[in-house]
Amino acid sequence: MTDAYVLVLNASYEPLQRVSMRHAIKMLVREVAVIEEEAGGSFGPFPVPKVLRLVRYVVTRWMHRRSNLCTKSAIKARDQMCAYCGGKAETVDHIVPRSRGGTLTWENAVAACIRCNHRKANRTPTEAGMTLLVVPAQPRYVVRD
């Protein structure tokens, strides 16, 4: 019975994840979930759960999907600060400038303040003598604008 999995639903009955039987029993003991459907039998003082529902609603961060496009507003939401000085993110800067064949991708774009963006101009950060405070990468989760 220890290798069985239990479906966990949010308080709004949306499926969230599958957890081990051991984790499910711990959730019942802590009273953070209730049994929605039983599998039959018992596990100590608890019936064997097949489906659990959380008592309180949990806000989820949805996993990144292909539809999460790389846009300027998404880049600014991902970085939330200037990648060069840490100031307010007002614009987007291409690490490899567009004039040199750079494109708008998660790995080639960072948020920047206007001052740093103009200072870097159409050079790479190394050529401009500027260091990046962030490592640009595709987010694992959907970036909300």
N, CA, C and O atoms as a GROMACS GRO file, in nm:
protein
  580
    1MET      N    1   0.082  -0.120   0.000
    1MET     CA    2   0.000   0.000   0.000
    1MET      C    3   0.086   0.126   0.000
    1MET      O    4   0.035   0.234  -0.030
    2THR      N    5   0.215   0.116   0.033
    2THR     CA    6   0.300   0.234   0.042
    2THR      C    7   0.335   0.291  -0.094
    2THR      O    8   0.373   0.408  -0.102
    3ASP      N    9   0.324   0.212  -0.204
    3ASP     CA   10   0.357   0.263  -0.335
    3ASP      C   11   0.235   0.319  -0.408
    3ASP      O   12   0.247   0.359  -0.524
    4ALA      N   13   0.118   0.322  -0.343
    4ALA     CA   14  -0.002   0.378  -0.403
    4ALA      C   15   0.002   0.530  -0.397
    4ALA      O   16   0.062   0.588  -0.306
    5TYR      N   17  -0.060   0.592  -0.493
    5TYR     CA   18  -0.065   0.738  -0.497
    5TYR      C   19  -0.207   0.786  -0.478
    5TYR      O   20  -0.303   0.717  -0.510
    6VAL      N   21  -0.218   0.906  -0.424
    6VAL     CA   22  -0.347   0.967  -0.394
    6VAL      C   23  -0.357   1.098  -0.470
    6VAL      O   24  -0.263   1.178  -0.469
    7LEU      N   25  -0.469   1.121  -0.535
    7LEU     CA   26  -0.493   1.246  -0.607
    7LEU      C   27  -0.532   1.354  -0.507
    7LEU      O   28  -0.616   1.331  -0.420
    8VAL      N   29  -0.470   1.472  -0.518
    8VAL     CA   30  -0.501   1.584  -0.430
    8VAL      C   31  -0.571   1.691  -0.513
    8VAL      O   32  -0.520   1.736  -0.616
    9LEU      N   33  -0.689   1.732  -0.466
    9LEU     CA   34  -0.767   1.837  -0.531
    9LEU      C   35  -0.754   1.965  -0.450
    9LEU      O   36  -0.740   1.960  -0.328
   10ASN      N   37  -0.761   2.078  -0.518
   10ASN     CA   38  -0.766   2.206  -0.448
   10ASN      C   39  -0.903   2.219  -0.382
   10ASN      O   40  -0.991   2.137  -0.408
   11ALA      N   41  -0.923   2.319  -0.300
   11ALA     CA   42  -1.052   2.339  -0.235
   11ALA      C   43  -1.162   2.364  -0.337
   11ALA      O   44  -1.280   2.344  -0.308
   12SER      N   45  -1.124   2.409  -0.457
   12SER     CA   46  -1.221   2.434  -0.564
   12SER      C   47  -1.240   2.311  -0.654
   12SER      O   48  -1.298   2.321  -0.762
   13TYR      N   49  -1.190   2.195  -0.610
   13TYR     CA   50  -1.202   2.067  -0.680
   13TYR      C   51  -1.118   2.059  -0.807
   13TYR      O   52  -1.144   1.973  -0.892
   14GLU      N   53  -1.019   2.145  -0.823
   14GLU     CA   54  -0.927   2.136  -0.936
   14GLU      C   55  -0.815   2.040  -0.898
   14GLU      O   56  -0.764   2.048  -0.787
   15PRO      N   57  -0.775   1.949  -0.987
   15PRO     CA   58  -0.665   1.858  -0.955
   15PRO      C   59  -0.534   1.934  -0.941
   15PRO      O   60  -0.503   2.020  -1.024
   16LEU      N   61  -0.456   1.903  -0.837
   16LEU     CA   62  -0.328   1.970  -0.813
   16LEU      C   63  -0.210   1.878  -0.840
   16LEU      O   64  -0.120   1.912  -0.916
   17GLN      N   65  -0.211   1.761  -0.774
   17GLN     CA   66  -0.097   1.671  -0.785
   17GLN      C   67  -0.133   1.535  -0.731
   17GLN      O   68  -0.242   1.514  -0.678
   18ARG      N   69  -0.038   1.441  -0.747
   18ARG     CA   70  -0.050   1.310  -0.684
   18ARG      C   71   0.055   1.303  -0.575
   18ARG      O   72   0.168   1.348  -0.593
   19VAL      N   73   0.018   1.246  -0.462
   19VAL     CA   74   0.111   1.232  -0.350
   19VAL      C   75   0.113   1.086  -0.306
   19VAL      O   76   0.022   1.010  -0.336
   20SER      N   77   0.217   1.050  -0.234
   20SER     CA   78   0.227   0.914  -0.182
   20SER      C   79   0.124   0.894  -0.072
   20SER      O   80   0.070   0.989  -0.017
   21MET      N   81   0.099   0.768  -0.042
   21MET     CA   82   0.004   0.735   0.064
   21MET      C   83   0.052   0.793   0.197
   21MET      O   84  -0.028   0.843   0.276
   22ARG      N   85   0.182   0.785   0.222
   22ARG     CA   86   0.238   0.838   0.346
   22ARG      C   87   0.213   0.988   0.359
   22ARG      O   88   0.173   1.037   0.465
   23HIS      N   89   0.236   1.062   0.248
   23HIS     CA   90   0.211   1.206   0.248
   23HIS      C   91   0.063   1.234   0.268
   23HIS      O   92   0.026   1.327   0.341
   24ALA      N   93  -0.022   1.154   0.205
   24ALA     CA   94  -0.167   1.174   0.218
   24ALA      C   95  -0.211   1.157   0.364
   24ALA      O   96  -0.293   1.235   0.414
   25ILE      N   97  -0.158   1.056   0.431
   25ILE     CA   98  -0.194   1.034   0.572
   25ILE      C   99  -0.147   1.151   0.657
   25ILE      O  100  -0.217   1.194   0.749
   26LYS      N  101  -0.027   1.202   0.628
   26LYS     CA  102   0.022   1.318   0.702
   26LYS      C  103  -0.069   1.439   0.683
   26LYS      O  104  -0.092   1.516   0.776
   27MET      N  105  -0.121   1.456   0.561
   27MET     CA  106  -0.213   1.566   0.534
   27MET      C  107  -0.341   1.550   0.614
   27MET      O  108  -0.397   1.648   0.664
   28LEU      N  109  -0.388   1.427   0.626
   28LEU     CA  110  -0.509   1.402   0.705
   28LEU      C  111  -0.485   1.428   0.853
   28LEU      O  112  -0.570   1.485   0.921
   29VAL      N  113  -0.369   1.386   0.904
   29VAL     CA  114  -0.336   1.408   1.046
   29VAL      C  115  -0.328   1.556   1.076
   29VAL      O  116  -0.377   1.601   1.180
   30ARG      N  117  -0.266   1.634   0.985
   30ARG     CA  118  -0.254   1.779   1.005
   30ARG      C  119  -0.385   1.853   0.978
   30ARG      O  120  -0.395   1.973   1.004
   31GLU      N  121  -0.484   1.781   0.927
   31GLU     CA  122  -0.616   1.836   0.895
   31GLU      C  123  -0.611   1.946   0.790
   31GLU      O  124  -0.688   2.042   0.796
   32VAL      N  125  -0.521   1.930   0.692
   32VAL     CA  126  -0.518   2.025   0.581
   32VAL      C  127  -0.597   1.972   0.462
   32VAL      O  128  -0.621   2.044   0.365
   33ALA      N  129  -0.640   1.845   0.470
   33ALA     CA  130  -0.717   1.785   0.362
   33ALA      C  131  -0.823   1.693   0.422
   33ALA      O  132  -0.811   1.645   0.535
   34VAL      N  133  -0.926   1.668   0.342
   34VAL     CA  134  -1.031   1.574   0.381
   34VAL      C  135  -1.044   1.470   0.270
   34VAL      O  136  -1.008   1.496   0.155
   35ILE      N  137  -1.096   1.354   0.305
   35ILE     CA  138  -1.111   1.246   0.207
   35ILE      C  139  -1.235   1.273   0.122
   35ILE      O  140  -1.344   1.290   0.175
   36GLU      N  141  -1.217   1.276  -0.008
   36GLU     CA  142  -1.328   1.291  -0.101
   36GLU      C  143  -1.376   1.155  -0.149
   36GLU      O  144  -1.496   1.133  -0.168
   37GLU      N  145  -1.281   1.063  -0.169
   37GLU     CA  146  -1.316   0.929  -0.216
   37GLU      C  147  -1.223   0.829  -0.150
   37GLU      O  148  -1.103   0.851  -0.140
   38GLU      N  149  -1.280   0.719  -0.104
   38GLU     CA  150  -1.202   0.615  -0.038
   38GLU      C  151  -1.171   0.502  -0.135
   38GLU      O  152  -1.245   0.476  -0.229
   39ALA      N  153  -1.056   0.435  -0.109
   39ALA     CA  154  -1.016   0.322  -0.192
   39ALA      C  155  -1.061   0.190  -0.131
   39ALA      O  156  -1.052   0.086  -0.195
   40GLY      N  157  -1.109   0.194  -0.008
   40GLY     CA  158  -1.148   0.072   0.062
   40GLY      C  159  -1.037   0.028   0.156
   40GLY      O  160  -0.919   0.049   0.127
   41GLY      N  161  -1.073  -0.030   0.267
   41GLY     CA  162  -0.975  -0.071   0.365
   41GLY      C  163  -0.944   0.043   0.460
   41GLY      O  164  -1.006   0.149   0.455
   42SER      N  165  -0.846   0.020   0.548
   42SER     CA  166  -0.808   0.125   0.642
   42SER      C  167  -0.658   0.129   0.658
   42SER      O  168  -0.588   0.029   0.637
   43PHE      N  169  -0.610   0.244   0.696
   43PHE     CA  170  -0.467   0.268   0.718
   43PHE      C  171  -0.457   0.329   0.856
   43PHE      O  172  -0.458   0.451   0.871
   44GLY      N  173  -0.447   0.244   0.958
   44GLY     CA  174  -0.452   0.294   1.095
   44GLY      C  175  -0.593   0.341   1.124
   44GLY      O  176  -0.689   0.271   1.091
   45PRO      N  177  -0.607   0.457   1.185
   45PRO     CA  178  -0.742   0.508   1.217
   45PRO      C  179  -0.812   0.570   1.096
   45PRO      O  180  -0.928   0.609   1.106
   46PHE      N  181  -0.743   0.581   0.981
   46PHE     CA  182  -0.800   0.648   0.864
   46PHE      C  183  -0.838   0.546   0.757
   46PHE      O  184  -0.768   0.447   0.739
   47PRO      N  185  -0.949   0.571   0.685
   47PRO     CA  186  -0.977   0.489   0.567
   47PRO      C  187  -0.871   0.519   0.460
   47PRO      O  188  -0.817   0.630   0.457
   48VAL      N  189  -0.842   0.424   0.374
   48VAL     CA  190  -0.743   0.444   0.269
   48VAL      C  191  -0.800   0.544   0.168
   48VAL      O  192  -0.902   0.517   0.105
   49PRO      N  193  -0.734   0.660   0.152
   49PRO     CA  194  -0.787   0.760   0.059
   49PRO      C  195  -0.748   0.731  -0.085
   49PRO      O  196  -0.640   0.679  -0.113
   50LYS      N  197  -0.839   0.765  -0.175
   50LYS     CA  198  -0.811   0.758  -0.318
   50LYS      C  199  -0.800   0.900  -0.372
   50LYS      O  200  -0.718   0.928  -0.459
   51VAL      N  201  -0.884   0.991  -0.318
   51VAL     CA  202  -0.884   1.132  -0.357
   51VAL      C  203  -0.896   1.217  -0.231
   51VAL      O  204  -0.984   1.193  -0.148
   52LEU      N  205  -0.808   1.317  -0.217
   52LEU     CA  206  -0.814   1.413  -0.107
   52LEU      C  207  -0.850   1.550  -0.162
   52LEU      O  208  -0.820   1.582  -0.277
   53ARG      N  209  -0.915   1.631  -0.079
   53ARG     CA  210  -0.944   1.770  -0.116
   53ARG      C  211  -0.887   1.859  -0.006
   53ARG      O  212  -0.908   1.834   0.112
   54LEU      N  213  -0.814   1.962  -0.046
   54LEU     CA  214  -0.758   2.056   0.051
   54LEU      C  215  -0.870   2.135   0.118
   54LEU      O  216  -0.971   2.166   0.055
   55VAL      N  217  -0.851   2.167   0.243
   55VAL     CA  218  -0.950   2.243   0.319
   55VAL      C  219  -0.948   2.389   0.275
   55VAL      O  220  -1.053   2.452   0.265
   56ARG      N  221  -0.830   2.442   0.250
   56ARG     CA  222  -0.815   2.581   0.205
   56ARG      C  223  -0.767   2.586   0.061
   56ARG      O  224  -0.692   2.499   0.017
   57TYR      N  225  -0.810   2.688  -0.010
   57TYR     CA  226  -0.770   2.707  -0.149
   57TYR      C  227  -0.622   2.744  -0.156
   57TYR      O  228  -0.576   2.828  -0.079
   58VAL      N  229  -0.549   2.683  -0.248
   58VAL     CA  230  -0.408   2.712  -0.267
   58VAL      C  231  -0.391   2.775  -0.405
   58VAL      O  232  -0.434   2.717  -0.505
   59VAL      N  233  -0.329   2.892  -0.411
   59VAL     CA  234  -0.301   2.958  -0.538
   59VAL      C  235  -0.183   2.887  -0.601
   59VAL      O  236  -0.079   2.870  -0.537
   60THR      N  237  -0.198   2.846  -0.725
   60THR     CA  238  -0.092   2.770  -0.792
   60THR      C  239  -0.019   2.855  -0.894
   60THR      O  240  -0.076   2.946  -0.954
   61ARG      N  241   0.107   2.822  -0.912
   61ARG     CA  242   0.185   2.881  -1.020
   61ARG      C  243   0.187   2.777  -1.130
   61ARG      O  244   0.247   2.671  -1.115
   62TRP      N  245   0.121   2.807  -1.240
   62TRP     CA  246   0.110   2.709  -1.347
   62TRP      C  247   0.242   2.691  -1.417
   62TRP      O  248   0.317   2.787  -1.438
   63MET      N  249   0.271   2.569  -1.454
   63MET     CA  250   0.396   2.537  -1.523
   63MET      C  251   0.400   2.607  -1.658
   63MET      O  252   0.297   2.632  -1.721
   64HIS      N  253   0.520   2.637  -1.701
   64HIS     CA  254   0.542   2.705  -1.828
   64HIS      C  255   0.488   2.622  -1.944
   64HIS      O  256   0.512   2.501  -1.952
   65ARG      N  257   0.417   2.683  -2.029
   65ARG     CA  258   0.365   2.619  -2.150
   65ARG      C  259   0.425   2.689  -2.271
   65ARG      O  260   0.478   2.799  -2.260
   66ARG      N  261   0.417   2.625  -2.385
   66ARG     CA  262   0.468   2.685  -2.508
   66ARG      C  263   0.398   2.817  -2.539
   66ARG      O  264   0.455   2.904  -2.605
   67SER      N  265   0.275   2.832  -2.493
   67SER     CA  266   0.200   2.954  -2.520
   67SER      C  267   0.253   3.074  -2.441
   67SER      O  268   0.212   3.187  -2.467
   68ASN      N  269   0.343   3.050  -2.346
   68ASN     CA  270   0.402   3.160  -2.270
   68ASN      C  271   0.511   3.224  -2.356
   68ASN      O  272   0.628   3.188  -2.347
   69LEU      N  273   0.471   3.317  -2.439
   69LEU     CA  274   0.562   3.378  -2.535
   69LEU      C  275   0.660   3.472  -2.468
   69LEU      O  276   0.633   3.531  -2.364
   70CYS      N  277   0.774   3.484  -2.532
   70CYS     CA  278   0.876   3.578  -2.485
   70CYS      C  279   0.840   3.716  -2.541
   70CYS      O  280   0.860   3.743  -2.659
   71THR      N  281   0.788   3.801  -2.455
   71THR     CA  282   0.753   3.937  -2.495
   71THR      C  283   0.828   4.034  -2.406
   71THR      O  284   0.883   3.995  -2.303
   72LYS      N  285   0.830   4.160  -2.445
   72LYS     CA  286   0.901   4.260  -2.365
   72LYS      C  287   0.839   4.272  -2.225
   72LYS      O  288   0.911   4.285  -2.126
   73SER      N  289   0.707   4.269  -2.217
   73SER     CA  290   0.643   4.280  -2.086
   73SER      C  291   0.673   4.156  -2.001
   73SER      O  292   0.685   4.166  -1.879
   74ALA      N  293   0.684   4.039  -2.064
   74ALA     CA  294   0.718   3.917  -1.990
   74ALA      C  295   0.862   3.922  -1.939
   74ALA      O  296   0.890   3.874  -1.830
   75ILE      N  297   0.952   3.978  -2.018
   75ILE     CA  298   1.093   3.993  -1.976
   75ILE      C  299   1.100   4.085  -1.853
   75ILE      O  300   1.169   4.055  -1.756
   76LYS      N  301   1.027   4.198  -1.859
   76LYS     CA  302   1.028   4.291  -1.745
   76LYS      C  303   0.965   4.228  -1.621
   76LYS      O  304   1.011   4.253  -1.510
   77ALA      N  305   0.861   4.147  -1.640
   77ALA     CA  306   0.798   4.078  -1.526
   77ALA      C  307   0.892   3.972  -1.469
   77ALA      O  308   0.894   3.952  -1.347
   78ARG      N  309   0.969   3.906  -1.554
   78ARG     CA  310   1.062   3.804  -1.507
   78ARG      C  311   1.175   3.866  -1.425
   78ARG      O  312   1.206   3.816  -1.316
   79ASP      N  313   1.237   3.974  -1.475
   79ASP     CA  314   1.354   4.032  -1.411
   79ASP      C  315   1.318   4.129  -1.297
   79ASP      O  316   1.385   4.130  -1.194
   80GLN      N  317   1.215   4.208  -1.315
   80GLN     CA  318   1.164   4.303  -1.216
   80GLN      C  319   1.264   4.411  -1.173
   80GLN      O  320   1.235   4.488  -1.081
   81MET      N  321   1.380   4.417  -1.236
   81MET     CA  322   1.477   4.523  -1.205
   81MET      C  323   1.574   4.532  -1.321
   81MET      O  324   1.582   4.442  -1.405
   82CYS      N  325   1.649   4.642  -1.325
   82CYS     CA  326   1.750   4.658  -1.429
   82CYS      C  327   1.858   4.552  -1.409
   82CYS      O  328   1.909   4.535  -1.298
   83ALA      N  329   1.892   4.482  -1.514
   83ALA     CA  330   1.991   4.375  -1.506
   83ALA      C  331   2.133   4.427  -1.489
   83ALA      O  332   2.224   4.349  -1.463
   84TYR      N  333   2.154   4.558  -1.504
   84TYR     CA  334   2.288   4.615  -1.496
   84TYR      C  335   2.311   4.692  -1.365
   84TYR      O  336   2.418   4.679  -1.304
   85CYS      N  337   2.212   4.771  -1.321
   85CYS     CA  338   2.232   4.852  -1.200
   85CYS      C  339   2.136   4.818  -1.087
   85CYS      O  340   2.154   4.865  -0.975
   86GLY      N  341   2.034   4.737  -1.114
   86GLY     CA  342   1.936   4.701  -1.011
   86GLY      C  343   1.825   4.803  -0.995
   86GLY      O  344   1.743   4.789  -0.904
   87GLY      N  345   1.822   4.905  -1.080
   87GLY     CA  346   1.718   5.008  -1.073
   87GLY      C  347   1.587   4.961  -1.131
   87GLY      O  348   1.564   4.842  -1.150
   88LYS      N  349   1.499   5.058  -1.160
   88LYS     CA  350   1.366   5.028  -1.212
   88LYS      C  351   1.376   4.978  -1.356
   88LYS      O  352   1.443   5.038  -1.439
   89ALA      N  353   1.308   4.867  -1.384
   89ALA     CA  354   1.307   4.810  -1.519
   89ALA      C  355   1.207   4.886  -1.604
   89ALA      O  356   1.086   4.873  -1.588
   90GLU      N  357   1.260   4.967  -1.696
   90GLU     CA  358   1.173   5.050  -1.781
   90GLU      C  359   1.168   5.003  -1.925
   90GLU      O  360   1.073   5.034  -1.997
   91THR      N  361   1.270   4.930  -1.969
   91THR     CA  362   1.278   4.886  -2.107
   91THR      C  363   1.346   4.750  -2.113
   91THR      O  364   1.383   4.694  -2.009
   92VAL      N  365   1.361   4.697  -2.232
   92VAL     CA  366   1.426   4.567  -2.252
   92VAL      C  367   1.551   4.586  -2.336
   92VAL      O  368   1.549   4.658  -2.435
   93ASP      N  369   1.659   4.521  -2.294
   93ASP     CA  370   1.786   4.531  -2.366
   93ASP      C  371   1.823   4.394  -2.421
   93ASP      O  372   1.807   4.292  -2.353
   94HIS      N  373   1.872   4.392  -2.543
   94HIS     CA  374   1.920   4.268  -2.605
   94HIS      C  375   2.068   4.252  -2.572
   94HIS      O  376   2.146   4.343  -2.599
   95ILE      N  377   2.107   4.140  -2.515
   95ILE     CA  378   2.246   4.116  -2.479
   95ILE      C  379   2.333   4.118  -2.605
   95ILE      O  380   2.431   4.191  -2.612
   96VAL      N  381   2.295   4.037  -2.704
   96VAL     CA  382   2.356   4.049  -2.837
   96VAL      C  383   2.263   4.143  -2.913
   96VAL      O  384   2.149   4.106  -2.942
   97PRO      N  385   2.309   4.263  -2.946
   97PRO     CA  386   2.220   4.363  -3.006
   97PRO      C  387   2.152   4.315  -3.134
   97PRO      O  388   2.206   4.232  -3.207
   98ARG      N  389   2.034   4.367  -3.159
   98ARG     CA  390   1.960   4.332  -3.280
   98ARG      C  391   2.038   4.369  -3.405
   98ARG      O  392   2.026   4.304  -3.509
   99SER      N  393   2.118   4.475  -3.396
   99SER     CA  394   2.198   4.516  -3.512
   99SER      C  395   2.306   4.414  -3.546
   99SER      O  396   2.364   4.417  -3.654
  100ARG      N  397   2.333   4.322  -3.451
  100ARG     CA  398   2.433   4.216  -3.474
  100ARG      C  399   2.368   4.079  -3.486
  100ARG      O  400   2.435   3.977  -3.474
  101GLY      N  401   2.240   4.077  -3.510
  101GLY     CA  402   2.170   3.951  -3.530
  101GLY      C  403   2.103   3.894  -3.408
  101GLY      O  404   2.050   3.783  -3.413
  102GLY      N  405   2.102   3.966  -3.297
  102GLY     CA  406   2.035   3.919  -3.176
  102GLY      C  407   1.884   3.925  -3.192
  102GLY      O  408   1.831   4.012  -3.260
  103THR      N  409   1.817   3.832  -3.128
  103THR     CA  410   1.671   3.828  -3.137
  103THR      C  411   1.610   3.837  -2.997
  103THR      O  412   1.681   3.829  -2.896
  104LEU      N  413   1.480   3.855  -2.993
  104LEU     CA  414   1.410   3.862  -2.866
  104LEU      C  415   1.382   3.720  -2.818
  104LEU      O  416   1.281   3.660  -2.854
  105THR      N  417   1.472   3.666  -2.736
  105THR     CA  418   1.456   3.534  -2.676
  105THR      C  419   1.477   3.548  -2.526
  105THR      O  420   1.531   3.648  -2.479
  106TRP      N  421   1.435   3.448  -2.451
  106TRP     CA  422   1.451   3.451  -2.306
  106TRP      C  423   1.597   3.465  -2.266
  106TRP      O  424   1.628   3.531  -2.167
  107GLU      N  425   1.688   3.402  -2.342
  107GLU     CA  426   1.829   3.401  -2.306
  107GLU      C  427   1.904   3.524  -2.356
  107GLU      O  428   2.015   3.551  -2.311
  108ASN      N  429   1.845   3.600  -2.449
  108ASN     CA  430   1.914   3.714  -2.507
  108ASN      C  431   1.857   3.849  -2.464
  108ASN      O  432   1.907   3.953  -2.508
  109ALA      N  433   1.756   3.851  -2.382
  109ALA     CA  434   1.693   3.977  -2.342
  109ALA      C  435   1.687   3.989  -2.191
  109ALA      O  436   1.660   3.892  -2.121
  110VAL      N  437   1.712   4.110  -2.142
  110VAL     CA  438   1.702   4.139  -2.000
  110VAL      C  439   1.632   4.273  -1.982
  110VAL      O  440   1.631   4.356  -2.073
  111ALA      N  441   1.573   4.292  -1.865
  111ALA     CA  442   1.512   4.421  -1.833
  111ALA      C  443   1.623   4.520  -1.799
  111ALA      O  444   1.724   4.483  -1.739
  112ALA      N  445   1.604   4.645  -1.837
  112ALA     CA  446   1.705   4.747  -1.811
  112ALA      C  447   1.638   4.882  -1.789
  112ALA      O  448   1.526   4.907  -1.835
  113CYS      N  449   1.709   4.969  -1.718
  113CYS     CA  450   1.662   5.106  -1.707
  113CYS      C  451   1.706   5.179  -1.835
  113CYS      O  452   1.793   5.131  -1.907
  114ILE      N  453   1.646   5.293  -1.861
  114ILE     CA  454   1.676   5.366  -1.984
  114ILE      C  455   1.822   5.408  -1.987
  114ILE      O  456   1.887   5.401  -2.092
  115ARG      N  457   1.874   5.453  -1.874
  115ARG     CA  458   2.013   5.499  -1.868
  115ARG      C  459   2.111   5.388  -1.906
  115ARG      O  460   2.200   5.409  -1.988
  116CYS      N  461   2.096   5.270  -1.846
  116CYS     CA  462   2.186   5.158  -1.877
  116CYS      C  463   2.168   5.109  -2.020
  116CYS      O  464   2.265   5.071  -2.086
  117ASN      N  465   2.045   5.110  -2.069
  117ASN     CA  466   2.020   5.066  -2.206
  117ASN      C  467   2.090   5.159  -2.305
  117ASN      O  468   2.148   5.112  -2.403
  118HIS      N  469   2.085   5.289  -2.281
  118HIS     CA  470   2.153   5.384  -2.370
  118HIS      C  471   2.305   5.374  -2.356
  118HIS      O  472   2.377   5.388  -2.454
  119ARG      N  473   2.352   5.351  -2.234
  119ARG     CA  474   2.495   5.340  -2.211
  119ARG      C  475   2.553   5.219  -2.284
  119ARG      O  476   2.662   5.226  -2.340
  120LYS      N  477   2.481   5.109  -2.282
  120LYS     CA  478   2.528   4.987  -2.350
  120LYS      C  479   2.519   5.003  -2.500
  120LYS      O  480   2.606   4.954  -2.573
  121ALA      N  481   2.416   5.070  -2.547
  121ALA     CA  482   2.394   5.097  -2.690
  121ALA      C  483   2.395   4.967  -2.771
  121ALA      O  484   2.329   4.870  -2.733
  122ASN      N  485   2.468   4.965  -2.884
  122ASN     CA  486   2.468   4.846  -2.969
  122ASN      C  487   2.594   4.762  -2.948
  122ASN      O  488   2.651   4.708  -3.044
  123ARG      N  489   2.636   4.752  -2.823
  123ARG     CA  490   2.752   4.670  -2.788
  123ARG      C  491   2.708   4.555  -2.699
  123ARG      O  492   2.596   4.555  -2.647
  124THR      N  493   2.794   4.458  -2.682
  124THR     CA  494   2.766   4.351  -2.586
  124THR      C  495   2.801   4.406  -2.447
  124THR      O  496   2.873   4.505  -2.437
  125PRO      N  497   2.754   4.344  -2.342
  125PRO     CA  498   2.788   4.392  -2.207
  125PRO      C  499   2.939   4.395  -2.182
  125PRO      O  500   2.989   4.486  -2.116
  126THR      N  501   3.012   4.297  -2.234
  126THR     CA  502   3.157   4.293  -2.217
  126THR      C  503   3.224   4.412  -2.285
  126THR      O  504   3.312   4.476  -2.228
  127GLU      N  505   3.182   4.441  -2.406
  127GLU     CA  506   3.238   4.554  -2.480
  127GLU      C  507   3.206   4.687  -2.412
  127GLU      O  508   3.286   4.780  -2.417
  128ALA      N  509   3.090   4.694  -2.348
  128ALA     CA  510   3.049   4.818  -2.281
  128ALA      C  511   3.106   4.826  -2.139
  128ALA      O  512   3.089   4.928  -2.072
  129GLY      N  513   3.172   4.721  -2.093
  129GLY     CA  514   3.227   4.720  -1.957
  129GLY      C  515   3.120   4.710  -1.850
  129GLY      O  516   3.137   4.762  -1.740
  130MET      N  517   3.011   4.644  -1.882
  130MET     CA  518   2.899   4.631  -1.789
  130MET      C  519   2.880   4.483  -1.753
  130MET      O  520   2.898   4.396  -1.837
  131THR      N  521   2.846   4.457  -1.629
  131THR     CA  522   2.821   4.319  -1.587
  131THR      C  523   2.673   4.298  -1.560
  131THR      O  524   2.604   4.388  -1.512
  132LEU      N  525   2.626   4.179  -1.591
  132LEU     CA  526   2.486   4.144  -1.568
  132LEU      C  527   2.467   4.098  -1.424
  132LEU      O  528   2.544   4.017  -1.373
  133LEU      N  529   2.364   4.150  -1.358
  133LEU     CA  530   2.330   4.109  -1.222
  133LEU      C  531   2.243   3.984  -1.222
  133LEU      O  532   2.231   3.916  -1.120
  134VAL      N  533   2.183   3.952  -1.336
  134VAL     CA  534   2.096   3.835  -1.348
  134VAL      C  535   2.146   3.748  -1.463
  134VAL      O  536   2.212   3.795  -1.555
  135VAL      N  537   2.114   3.621  -1.456
  135VAL     CA  538   2.145   3.528  -1.565
  135VAL      C  539   2.014   3.506  -1.640
  135VAL      O  540   1.922   3.446  -1.586
  136PRO      N  541   2.005   3.554  -1.764
  136PRO     CA  542   1.879   3.540  -1.836
  136PRO      C  543   1.854   3.394  -1.874
  136PRO      O  544   1.941   3.328  -1.930
  137ALA      N  545   1.734   3.345  -1.843
  137ALA     CA  546   1.696   3.208  -1.875
  137ALA      C  547   1.545   3.202  -1.892
  137ALA      O  548   1.472   3.288  -1.843
  138GLN      N  549   1.501   3.101  -1.963
  138GLN     CA  550   1.358   3.082  -1.982
  138GLN      C  551   1.297   3.042  -1.849
  138GLN      O  552   1.346   2.949  -1.784
  139PRO      N  553   1.190   3.110  -1.805
  139PRO     CA  554   1.130   3.078  -1.676
  139PRO      C  555   1.064   2.940  -1.679
  139PRO      O  556   1.014   2.896  -1.783
  140ARG      N  557   1.064   2.874  -1.565
  140ARG     CA  558   0.998   2.744  -1.554
  140ARG      C  559   0.849   2.760  -1.535
  140ARG      O  560   0.773   2.666  -1.558
  141TYR      N  561   0.805   2.878  -1.494
  141TYR     CA  562   0.664   2.904  -1.470
  141TYR      C  563   0.617   3.017  -1.557
  141TYR      O  564   0.698   3.097  -1.606
  142VAL      N  565   0.488   3.025  -1.577
  142VAL     CA  566   0.429   3.132  -1.655
  142VAL      C  567   0.457   3.265  -1.587
  142VAL      O  568   0.437   3.278  -1.467
  143VAL      N  569   0.502   3.362  -1.663
  143VAL     CA  570   0.528   3.495  -1.610
  143VAL      C  571   0.402   3.577  -1.631
  143VAL      O  572   0.356   3.593  -1.744
  144ARG      N  573   0.346   3.628  -1.523
  144ARG     CA  574   0.225   3.711  -1.531
  144ARG      C  575   0.265   3.855  -1.555
  144ARG      O  576   0.349   3.910  -1.484
  145ASP      N  577   0.203   3.916  -1.656
  145ASP     CA  578   0.233   4.057  -1.687
  145ASP      C  579   0.171   4.149  -1.586
  145ASP      O  580   0.186   4.271  -1.597
   0.00000   0.00000   0.00000
